[in-house]
């Protein structure tokens, strides 16, 4: 019987600040709300799309670049509506401008408009099916909607493009867990941990899955590791309670 809901979902990749039209692996903008920038989502030095698997996005026109840059400034200033307007103008100037669609999707999410965000991520993918960030963020939106199979498909595609993406494994594990595929969830959490031994939330999630299978020793070990990695976690009291139950008579 499922008794836990305290799973920890890895957060979306955020705003791109690289050269417009050339989706880069540069760190995501750290100031976006409501999601903080992820501490890590391992990205290889060479983005898969640069290795011949798909043609790169056409370089934007100067007008598109100017609107894109203006949108970035508006976004950083907290003017989300103006940012969306400028990204829309950039897209009008260059309809193949994947980074503008991607950033506009994030702005739509900030506005509480997941439908438009989902449409923009899907447009990015339609233009360039190697754009891993769009698959990753769309997978999160699908998960939030309860479309678990579609979320799994998007996280799987992210993993195909970025095999070191520990957060994508963690998120796919949660979706598997919610579908009742506990062994597949454990396998994904284990891979996430193998890729990032400091990934505290993956230990927590695997511990919950082990607890559900009544594997007390394994669950306890993972909960203890989680608390060691996150000693000030707001979940600490709940995890300590689980540990007490697991070690009890």
Steps between C-alpha positions, in 0.01 A plus 500: 500500500634843413554702813747763383464812298816682608689438178749757387466607138794658323428850381484635147786638301455870480559798281760481226749786489722374221526627144149510366413224259788277611368306797794470732592303808591811694366515855136597524411842630500470880243764585186354348199442723320297618767242426857559615767399254591132538821441694603254230359347190811352343536614142780376271743750356362440151125526465368196308345721234846623403617151410313465174177347632300801388558824315561795734238770528541769236690797638244765587473825315630810673143605575429167664820529704409848616155393615651195670753712689229747599286213626784375719538842656126533556488157658790572733325823600190302591287628212374162382228639272750717313742207476229286342418779256863535398550124463189495283650773281826305478307194387311705242834616361638146498239221530775239549642676808497213749653688792232768476224238516679333792542819701145610423379166636678570828344846513157348439560261789588795719170658398313184601419402142621140461293444185692761302826384658431144390422620148830690482707207626327284241581753229867494600497123470322512164780723368786314668443157651843507667414794727531311829400790726160524330434128544601524866277796582208365296533173691455691825187670366359167385573356845319787672198432278501133594608392150753257639565298185571818303723627780695174494540526122642853530737411782611196302577721201692737728706205621566386143637845419674559835596163650655673804179687589446370853195725552323343203555153648365619834190651340433197285534286812229704672268455202565124499438494875166674457402240241583224747815390316712501814789292371542728198485799732772354722715432195470864390571638847804272519629629167447858615707427810771328294524813286495738799588351836400825674146499355318497833147495358572184300595323826179624658290379207673162486458465873127558461484239226692250714266579790205424279652160418563446874876485443577653836879480498532661159241767579669588828839531333362737238315714755815527710700604195238760415518650849878503489494686170214732604535546879278809499230359275144616578406134453731389778231427760300287257806304386610443859152369578528253213839390626356437846221293351739301282733421790219425746375158605 
